[in-house]
Amino acid sequence: MSALFTTLVFAVHVAGGTLGLLSGIAAVVARKGGPLHRLAGTVFFASMLTMAALADILALIRPGQIPNLFIGTFTIYLVATAWLTVRRPEGTTGRSEMAMLAVAFCLLAPFALLSFDMATGLQPPFKSAMALKGPVMIAIYSFTAVIFLAAFLDARMLLSHGIAGARRIARHLWRMCLGLTLAAGSAFTNGLPRLLPKSVSIPDLYLFLPQFACLGVLVFWMVRVRLTRWDQPMEENLLVKG
């Protein structure tokens, strides 16, 4: 693969991630269900798909990046299922949701295998450019747990023939917020340190603060949506007019 192609893919990947962060922040602060929220959400959806799809390509053409293939695909899964949640009329499901459940199970298998290998001290089935220990190990365990939860909730939704009300809004919000968290992690804990001069050192805690902030937003909205009646007067506004 030519260096020029790799550089081009990387540049568009970074641009998509940057636009995803900006549009995601706009969607967070905008009035939920309003025109700005819907526009920002649409831009976030498209830019995150672009960023994650190119991350998958980079993972395949660059050595030692296979874990990023799974993380990129998981990001696509998150924003796609969040988007489908508000596109689909409440109380209904379709083939797209079935396909997303299949993707979740396909993602769960390698993450579960990797988590088992790390927990038992076995050699992972692939090489990684990053040492699978410390924060990376915690991240992999966390990904495994979240993917299992997501797959379980997808299966339950299909068995229930759809969801409605606060559960529907919560499904949209937590998946979008988690996608924003992944974008923040890619930008600040992975990308930013590589761009800084070697003489500049930023404590790891500061690099993780944007991710913690996104997770804080996720928790805030989960509490507000699931434990209050906040969703009822604005639920119809979250529907995207077809």
TAKATA-V505040 format. One record per pair of residues at least 24 apart in sequence whose ideal C-beta (glycine too) atoms are under 7 Angstrom apart, sorted by the first residue. I is the first residue (numbers start at 1). J is the second residue. D is the distance in Angstrom with one decimal. If there is no record, write none. Layout:
BEGIN
i=I j=J d=D
i=I j=J d=D
END
This chain:
BEGIN
i=1 j=61 d=4.6
i=6 j=61 d=6.2
i=9 j=54 d=5.3
i=9 j=57 d=5.6
i=9 j=58 d=6.0
i=10 j=58 d=6.3
i=12 j=50 d=6.9
i=12 j=54 d=5.8
i=13 j=51 d=5.7
i=13 j=54 d=3.9
i=13 j=55 d=5.9
i=13 j=58 d=6.4
i=14 j=191 d=6.9
i=16 j=47 d=4.8
i=16 j=50 d=3.8
i=16 j=51 d=3.5
i=16 j=54 d=6.6
i=17 j=51 d=4.3
i=17 j=183 d=5.6
i=17 j=186 d=5.9
i=17 j=187 d=5.9
i=19 j=43 d=6.7
i=19 j=47 d=4.1
i=20 j=44 d=5.7
i=20 j=47 d=4.1
i=20 j=48 d=4.5
i=20 j=51 d=5.5
i=20 j=183 d=4.9
i=21 j=183 d=5.3
i=21 j=184 d=6.6
i=21 j=187 d=6.1
i=23 j=47 d=6.1
i=24 j=180 d=4.0
i=24 j=183 d=6.5
i=28 j=217 d=5.8
i=32 j=234 d=5.9
i=32 j=238 d=6.9
i=33 j=234 d=4.6
i=33 j=237 d=2.6
i=33 j=238 d=4.8
i=34 j=237 d=6.8
i=38 j=240 d=6.4
i=45 j=79 d=5.5
i=45 j=83 d=5.0
i=48 j=75 d=6.4
i=48 j=79 d=4.6
i=48 j=179 d=5.6
i=48 j=183 d=6.5
i=49 j=76 d=6.0
i=49 j=79 d=6.4
i=51 j=183 d=6.9
i=52 j=76 d=4.6
i=64 j=127 d=5.4
i=64 j=128 d=5.7
i=64 j=129 d=3.3
i=65 j=129 d=6.2
i=66 j=126 d=4.6
i=66 j=128 d=6.9
i=67 j=128 d=5.5
i=70 j=107 d=6.1
i=70 j=110 d=5.8
i=70 j=111 d=6.5
i=73 j=107 d=6.2
i=74 j=107 d=5.6
i=74 j=143 d=6.8
i=74 j=147 d=6.6
i=75 j=179 d=5.8
i=75 j=182 d=5.1
i=77 j=103 d=5.2
i=77 j=104 d=6.3
i=77 j=107 d=6.7
i=78 j=175 d=4.7
i=78 j=178 d=5.6
i=78 j=179 d=4.4
i=79 j=176 d=6.8
i=79 j=179 d=4.6
i=81 j=175 d=5.6
i=82 j=172 d=5.1
i=82 j=175 d=3.7
i=82 j=176 d=4.5
i=82 j=179 d=6.9
i=85 j=168 d=6.2
i=85 j=171 d=5.0
i=85 j=172 d=4.3
i=86 j=172 d=5.2
i=86 j=238 d=5.1
i=86 j=239 d=6.2
i=86 j=240 d=5.8
i=87 j=240 d=5.7
i=90 j=162 d=6.4
i=90 j=163 d=6.9
i=90 j=164 d=3.8
i=90 j=168 d=5.4
i=91 j=161 d=6.9
i=91 j=162 d=4.3
i=91 j=164 d=5.0
i=92 j=162 d=4.6
i=93 j=157 d=6.6
i=93 j=158 d=5.5
i=93 j=161 d=6.1
i=93 j=162 d=5.0
i=97 j=154 d=6.9
i=97 j=157 d=6.9
i=97 j=158 d=6.1
i=98 j=158 d=6.7
i=100 j=154 d=6.3
i=101 j=151 d=6.7
i=101 j=154 d=4.3
i=101 j=155 d=6.2
i=101 j=158 d=6.4
i=104 j=147 d=6.3
i=104 j=150 d=5.6
i=104 j=151 d=3.9
i=104 j=154 d=5.7
i=105 j=151 d=5.8
i=107 j=147 d=5.3
i=108 j=147 d=4.8
i=108 j=148 d=6.0
i=108 j=151 d=5.6
i=111 j=140 d=6.8
i=111 j=143 d=5.5
i=111 j=144 d=4.3
i=111 j=147 d=5.7
i=112 j=144 d=5.7
i=114 j=140 d=5.9
i=115 j=140 d=6.0
i=115 j=141 d=5.6
i=115 j=144 d=4.5
i=165 j=231 d=6.5
i=165 j=235 d=7.0
i=166 j=225 d=5.3
i=166 j=226 d=5.7
i=166 j=231 d=4.7
i=169 j=225 d=5.3
i=169 j=231 d=4.8
i=169 j=235 d=6.4
i=169 j=238 d=6.3
i=170 j=222 d=6.1
i=170 j=225 d=4.8
i=170 j=226 d=5.6
i=172 j=238 d=6.8
i=173 j=221 d=4.8
i=173 j=225 d=6.5
i=174 j=218 d=5.7
i=174 j=222 d=6.0
i=177 j=214 d=6.1
i=177 j=217 d=5.7
i=177 j=218 d=3.8
i=177 j=221 d=6.7
i=178 j=218 d=6.4
i=180 j=214 d=5.0
i=181 j=211 d=5.4
i=181 j=214 d=3.9
i=181 j=215 d=5.8
i=184 j=210 d=4.1
i=184 j=211 d=5.0
i=184 j=214 d=5.2
i=185 j=211 d=5.0
END
